[in-house]
Amino acid sequence: MAKIIPFKAVRPTLDKVSLVTSRSYDEYSAAELASQLDFNPFSFLHILNPAYTNQQKIGLEKRFKLVAQKYNDFKNENVLIKEELPVFYLHEIQSKNKVFTGIIAGTSIDDYQKNIIKKHEDTLQYRVEFFKDYLHQTGFNTEPVLITYPDNAALNTWIETKKSENSLYEFSTTKKEKHILWKIDNQSEIKWLQNKFEEIGDLYIADGHHRSASAELLFEEDKSSGNPNLNHFMSFLMAESNVKIYEYNRIIRDLNNYSKTEFLLLLANYFWIKNKGQELWKPTKKFEFGMYFDTEFYSLSLKDENSFNSALESLDSQILYERVLKPILGIIDLRNDERIDYIPGNQSIMTIKEVIDEGEFEVGFMLFPTDISEIKALADNNLIMPPKSTYIEPKFRSGLLIYEL
């Protein structure tokens, strides 16, 4: 019985939408960020980085207040406008290889607490606290939580019909993505969508565990205020078959004092090893792992595929941790150990080769992408994935829609 609500979003004016919206702040290189902030006065990055013009070092509380101030400046200058009535949105993102389509709505903190909205990733408390403080001080959120629902024929048909209507926005980005947004303000359609999601039942967080946890923490701290906006957080709801799940590959700085021969012998206890030479090889199925080491690629096939008792134990990222990273390479803390780094699977395998050939890292491991059924099995059994197990698309653009608190 998942509950979704329409909300009064703040959004860019039609003539400025392509100028306002931006990728997530941390996706920009320093040069890209400087270019955007120097030459595009309408970029949402000016809100996210309000101290840029002074290059001053400021405390977090002051920075958050400057974010709120710059946000209000954009509203006062009519760069951003607010809906008069609560609405839903249908959003389509057309990338080079895939089309993503989903519904943007408010989802319920109560559902989140009752595990109707299910989680599969652990959160870092300091990050949850940080973003909670950010929400409290700035009063808005522009990054929806990506949530999946089981494919539904009626919703699929409705989405295709809706896409034939006139859109609210249609624009392209410098990353060669096309974005189309439809506003859903018809009351009968709004009620129909709410009923459909009540019928669907459980929802699953795909991306945004820290954002949803921060929204819950803010609700718990401020619920006595009676502010109804705290009861929900903005979400991008997509059919589970439409989400693209990539692996996160691992690169390691050293062999934990083992020689090449010793390392390969230790791996052979768990895997059938084949030397692939210069073939750019990566896994083609579950329980297969790729390895780049000493200028050559290897395939590693797990010997004991049937020895697992839970969805977590059989997860490829957990297998690599339990068979290789922890016992052989001595990496216990996947979040904080400086000997390990991660490369998302949407990047070329050549990235791993180049980084290791440069000498800073010694070995790289390529994984097969996790399936949505594995994620759901973990969530259903209250199990938590290892850090950096999945890289999930699509990514939402900051400043396109804003949920005010």
N, C-alpha and C positions, 0 to 999 in steps of 0.2 A: 504493500500500500504506500508507494512513494508519493510524496506530495511536492508539487512544483507550483510556483506562483509567478505571475507577471510582475514587473517592477518598472518604476519610472527611471529609465536609464538616462544618463548624461552622455552625449555623443557629439562628434564634430558636425559643423554645418556641412552641407552637401558640397560646397565649392572648396572646402579645405580638408576633406577627409583623407585624401592621399598624402597631404602634407603633414597632418597631425599624427597619424598612427605610426608606430615604430615597432621594431622587434624588441624583445626583452632586453633590458639595459645591459645585462652581462654578456649578451651575444656580440656586442660591438668591440672591435679593436680600439685602441686609444686613438688611432688616426681617423677611423670611421666616426667615432663619437665626436671628436673635435670638429670634423667637417660638418656633421649634422648641426651641431650647436652653433657653429660660426655662420652658416649660410642658410639655415632654415628656421626662421623665427617662430614658426607654428608647430615645430616638432614637439611631441609629448615628452621628449627627452629633457626639455627645458623644465618641465614639472618634476621629473624624476631626479634631475641633477641641478637644483636651483642655485647652487653656489658656484657654478662654472665660471660666470663672468668675473668673479673676484678671485677665483682659485684659492679661496680661503679654507683653512682647516677649521671645522666647526664640530661641536658635539652633536650627538644623535638627536637630542630633543630639539635643538635649534634647527637642525637640518629638516626634521619632520615638519616643524612649523613653517619653514620656508617652502617646503613642498605644498602644504596646504595653502599658503599665500599665493604661490604661483598658479596653483590650480584655480583659485578664485579669480585671479587676474584673467585667466583664459575664459572663464565664464562671463566676467564683467565686460570683456572685449568681444563677446559673442563669437568666439572661436569654438566654444562648446555651448551646447544648448540642452535643456532638459525636457523630456517627454511630459506632456500635460497629464497623460493617463498611464496606468500600468500596462505594459505590453510584453509579449514574447518576441523573439526574433528567430529567424531561420538564417543560418550563415553557411556559405559555401566557400571553400578554399580550393582553388585549382592550382596544383603544382605541376612540375614537369612530368611526374610519373603517376600521380594519383589525384583524385577528387575527393575531398572530405566535406561532409554536410552534417550539420547538427543544429540542435535547438538550444537557444540561450535563455535561461530561466533562473529564478531563485530556487534553490533547494534547501531543505529543512534541516536546521541544527538538531531538531528532535529526531528526525530520521537518522542522522549521523550518529547520535548518541545511542539509538536503539539498534544500531548495526543493520538498518535497512539500506543505508549507504555503506558499503563494505570497503575495508582497507586491506592492502597487502604489503605496504611498506612501513618501516619504522620511521619515527621522526626524531630529530635532534631538538632537545628542549630549548637550547639557546636560540635556535632559529625560529621555533614557534613563538617564544617570548619576544624576539626581535620584531617579527612581522605583526604580532598582536599589538605591540607598542606603536608600530607604524600605522596600523589601521586606526588605533585610538586617537593618535595625534593628527593624522591627515583627514580622516573622515570619509575615505573612499577606497575602493579596490577596483582595479582595471584588469586583473588577471583571473579569469574564471578557472575553476577546477574542471579538468576534463573527466567526465563521467560516462561510462558505457552502460547500455541497456541491451537485453537480448533482442535480437532482430525481430521486428514485428511487421507483418505484411500490411496491416492497416496504416501504420505510421509511414512505411515506405511509400505507399500509394499517395498518402496525403502530401508528403514532401515533394514528390515528383509533380503533383498538381500545383502545389504552391510555387514551384520554381518556374512555372509557365506564366505567372503573373508579373506585373511590373515590380521592379526592385526599388529599394530605398537608396542603396549605394551600389556602385560597380566601379572598381578601381584596380590598378595593378601596382606592384611594388618593384623596387630595384632588384629584388631577388627573383624576379620573373614569376611571381605568384599573382593570381587574379583572385580578388575577393568580391563576393556578392552578398548583400544583406537585404532580407525582406522583413518588414515589420508586420507583426501579427496583432492587430488591434480589434479584430472582430470578436465580440463577446462569445458568440456561439463556438467559434474556433478555439478560443482560449479555454472554454469549459470542456470542449471535446478533448483537447490535449491533456488537461488535468485528469479527466476520467481515464484516458488511455494509460497514463503513467501510474495511476492507482491500480489499474488492472495488471500492469507489468510486474509490479512487486519490487524485488531487490535491485539496487543499482550498485555499480562497482567503480571506485575511483581508479582511473588509469594514470593520471598525472595531476599533482597538486596536493599531496598529502600534508605538506607543511601549511599550505594556505587554508585548507579545511580545518586543520587542528588549531590554527591561530584564530579562525573565526569562532570556533567553539570556546576557546579560552576567553576571548573578548566577551562573548555572550555570558559566560559564567561570572565574569567580573562585573559586568555592567547591566545584568538583566533586571536588577531592581529599578533601573531608570524607566522601565516600561517602553523603551524604544523598540517598536515592532521590526525595524530594519535589521536589528541584531539577530532576529530569529532565523534568518536565511543567509546564504552566501551564493554568489553568482557562479553558475556552472554552465559548461558547454556539453550538452547531452548528445551522444552519438551512438548509433547502432554498433555493437561490438565488432561486427565484420568490417566496419568502415575504418576502424582505428589501425594504424600501421605501427607494429612493434618491431623495433630493432634491438639487437644485442648491444651490450657494452663490452668491448674487448679490453683486455688487461695487458699492460706493459710493466715489466719489472726491471729494476735497476741492476740487480746482481743475482748470483746463484747461491747466496748464503754460504760462501766459501767452498762450494763443491766444484770439482773439475767438470769438464764437458762429459767425460766418460762416466763419472760417478752420477751426474745428474740424469743422463739418459738411462742408466741402469735402475735408478730409483723410479723413474717414470714407468719403466717396463713392468714394474710390479702391478700396475693398475691398468695399463693401456697396451694395445697392439700398436706399435710405432712403425710408420712407413716414411722414409725419406722422399720428399717430393722435389728436392733440388730447387731449381729456380721457378717451378710452376707456382703461380699465384693462387695457392690452394686455400680454401676456407671450407668449413663444415657444410655438409649438405643435408644432415638430419640430426635428430636428437641423439645424445650420447657420443657424438663426434666432436673433436676439438682440433683446431688448427694451431700450429706453433711455428713462429719464426725465430730462428736461433742460429747464430754463427753463419750468417749469410744464406741459410737454407730454410725451406719450408718443410714442415712435417705434418702428417695426419696422426692423430691420437684417437684410437677407438677403444672405448671403455670395455674392459673384459667382463665385469660383473653387472650387466644391465638389469638383472632381476633380483637384486639384493636389497631393494628399498622398501620401507614400510610406510612412507608418508609422501605427500606431494612435495614437501620441502626437501627431503632427502634425495628425491629423483630429479630435482631442478639442476640443470647443467651448471649454473653459476655456483650452486652449493656443492656439487660434485667436485668442481675444480678447486674450490676452497678446501674441502675436506681431504682430497687426495693429493693436492699439489701445493697450493699456496701456504697452508698452515703447516703440514708435517715436513715438507721438503724445503720450502723457501723461508719458513719461519715468519710468515706474515699472519699475524693474529687479528689486528685491528684494520679492517678494510677501509674504514673511513679516514683514519688519521695516520697510518703508516706512510712515511714519505718515500718508501721504496717502491710503492705501487702507484700507477696512474691509469686513467681510463680514456678510451677513445670510442665514441659512439659509432654504431654499425652503419650509420648513413654516410660515413666517410670511407674513402677508398682503402682497400687493404694495403695499397702502396704507402699510405700514411704511416702504418705500423712499420713497414720495411724501412722507410726513410728515417724514422725516429731512432730505430735500433742501429741502423748502419752508421748514424752520426756518432754513436758511442755512449750517449748518456744512459741508455737502457740496454739491457743484455738479452732479454727474451720477451716475446710477445705471445699471448694466447688469444685465439679467435673462437668465439662461441656461436652456436646456432641460436637464432632468436627464440625467445620464450613464446609459447602459444597462449592465446587468450584463455583457453580452457585451464591451463596451469595456473594462471593468475587467479581465476575464479575459484579453483580448488583450494588455493592457499587462503584466499579471503573467506571462503565458506567455513574453513576449519581454524580460523583465527591464527594463521601462521604468517610469518613475516619473511619476505625475501631478503637475501643479502643485499647490502648497498650496491648501487650501480648495476642492477641486473637487467634493467630495460631502459631504452631510450624510445619515447613514444611520440608520434606525430598524429595530429597537427599541433603546431604551436600558434597560440592566439596573439594577435597584435595589440600592444598596449595602446590605450587611448581610443580604441574603436568604440567600445561600450564601457561605461563606468557605473558601478553599483555604489550609491552613496549610503553611508551609515548614519 
